[in-house]
């Protein structure tokens, strides 16, 4: 019985790993772009204060990522994903330093950074397989 449960869990974990590695990243890219365009500037303004340059950078990165996905340009999508991942990591670090992770919703920045990393990883893998 234990062996069957372990086998079942191993198969499900393998399936999740395959999805993580090979799924289409465009829906994730669009979602992350919309977060940078709409939610991240508002959240950082409310909780961290007016960081105008950074908040404008967030909006610009969201627009850029949407532009890249809409054009279907893989090199552009990789660049935009690098920027998005960097901004989510920067936002997470700013939250840790300035306000701490005092509420459960603040841990959402970990989820966004993890998601951005996954998207970047899939795009970079696709780019290497196309041109390598």
C-alpha positions as CSV (number, residue, x, y, z in Angstrom):
1,X,0.0,0.0,0.0
2,X,2.8,2.4,1.0
3,X,4.6,1.5,-2.2
4,X,1.6,2.4,-4.4
5,X,1.1,5.7,-2.6
6,X,4.8,6.6,-3.1
7,X,4.6,5.6,-6.8
8,X,1.4,7.7,-7.2
9,X,3.1,10.7,-5.6
10,X,6.2,10.3,-7.6
11,X,4.2,10.2,-10.9
12,X,2.3,13.3,-9.9
13,X,5.5,15.1,-8.9
14,X,7.0,14.1,-12.3
15,X,4.0,15.5,-14.1
16,X,4.2,18.8,-12.2
17,X,7.9,19.0,-13.1
18,X,7.2,18.4,-16.8
19,X,4.5,21.1,-16.7
20,X,6.9,23.5,-15.0
21,X,9.6,22.8,-17.6
22,X,7.7,22.6,-20.8
23,X,4.4,24.5,-20.5
24,X,3.8,27.6,-22.6
25,X,4.9,30.6,-20.7
26,X,2.9,33.2,-22.5
27,X,-0.1,33.2,-20.2
28,X,2.2,33.6,-17.2
29,X,4.1,36.4,-19.0
30,X,0.8,38.3,-19.6
31,X,-0.2,37.8,-16.0
32,X,3.1,39.0,-14.6
33,X,3.0,42.0,-17.0
34,X,-0.4,43.0,-15.8
35,X,0.8,42.7,-12.2
36,X,3.7,45.1,-13.0
37,X,1.4,47.4,-14.9
38,X,-1.5,47.6,-12.5
39,X,-1.0,46.0,-9.1
40,X,2.7,46.4,-8.2
41,X,2.8,50.2,-8.6
42,X,-0.3,50.6,-6.4
43,X,0.9,48.1,-3.8
44,X,4.3,49.7,-3.5
45,X,2.9,53.2,-3.4
46,X,0.5,52.3,-0.6
47,X,2.9,50.2,1.5
48,X,6.4,51.5,0.7
49,X,5.5,55.1,-0.2
50,X,6.1,57.2,-3.3
51,X,9.0,55.6,-5.1
52,X,8.1,57.4,-8.4
53,X,11.1,56.2,-10.5
54,X,10.6,52.6,-9.4
55,X,6.8,52.7,-9.9
56,X,7.2,54.2,-13.4
57,X,9.8,51.4,-14.1
58,X,7.2,48.8,-13.0
59,X,4.6,50.2,-15.3
60,X,7.1,50.4,-18.2
61,X,8.2,46.8,-17.7
62,X,4.6,45.7,-17.8
63,X,4.0,47.5,-21.0
64,X,7.3,46.2,-22.5
65,X,6.5,42.6,-21.6
66,X,3.0,42.9,-23.1
67,X,4.5,44.4,-26.2
68,X,7.0,41.5,-26.5
69,X,4.4,38.8,-26.0
70,X,2.1,40.5,-28.5
71,X,4.9,40.6,-31.1
72,X,5.9,37.0,-30.4
73,X,9.6,37.9,-30.5
74,X,11.5,35.4,-28.4
75,X,14.6,37.5,-27.8
76,X,12.3,40.4,-26.7
77,X,10.3,38.1,-24.4
78,X,13.6,36.8,-22.8
79,X,14.8,40.4,-22.2
80,X,11.4,41.4,-20.7
81,X,11.3,38.3,-18.5
82,X,14.8,39.2,-17.2
83,X,13.5,42.6,-16.3
84,X,10.3,41.3,-14.7
85,X,12.2,38.7,-12.6
86,X,14.7,41.4,-11.5
87,X,11.9,43.8,-10.5
88,X,9.9,41.2,-8.6
89,X,13.1,40.2,-6.7
90,X,13.9,43.9,-6.1
91,X,10.4,44.5,-4.8
92,X,10.6,41.5,-2.5
93,X,13.9,42.7,-1.1
94,X,12.5,46.2,-0.5
95,X,9.5,44.7,1.3
96,X,11.9,42.6,3.5
97,X,14.0,45.7,4.3
98,X,11.4,48.4,4.7
99,X,8.3,46.8,6.2
100,X,9.3,43.2,6.7
101,X,7.0,40.4,5.7
102,X,4.4,41.3,8.4
103,X,1.3,39.9,6.7
104,X,0.6,36.8,4.7
105,X,-0.1,38.8,1.5
106,X,3.5,40.1,1.6
107,X,4.6,36.5,0.9
108,X,2.9,36.9,-2.5
109,X,6.1,38.6,-3.7
110,X,7.9,35.3,-3.3
111,X,5.2,33.7,-5.5
112,X,5.6,36.4,-8.1
113,X,9.4,36.1,-8.1
114,X,9.2,32.3,-8.3
115,X,6.7,32.5,-11.2
116,X,8.8,35.1,-13.0
117,X,11.8,32.8,-12.6
118,X,9.9,29.8,-14.0
119,X,8.8,31.9,-17.0
120,X,12.3,33.1,-17.7
121,X,13.7,29.6,-17.3
122,X,11.2,28.2,-19.9
123,X,11.9,31.0,-22.3
124,X,15.7,30.7,-22.0
125,X,15.4,27.0,-22.5
126,X,13.3,27.5,-25.6
127,X,15.7,30.1,-26.9
128,X,18.7,27.7,-26.4
129,X,16.9,24.8,-28.2
130,X,15.9,27.0,-31.2
131,X,19.3,28.4,-31.7
132,X,21.6,25.8,-30.2
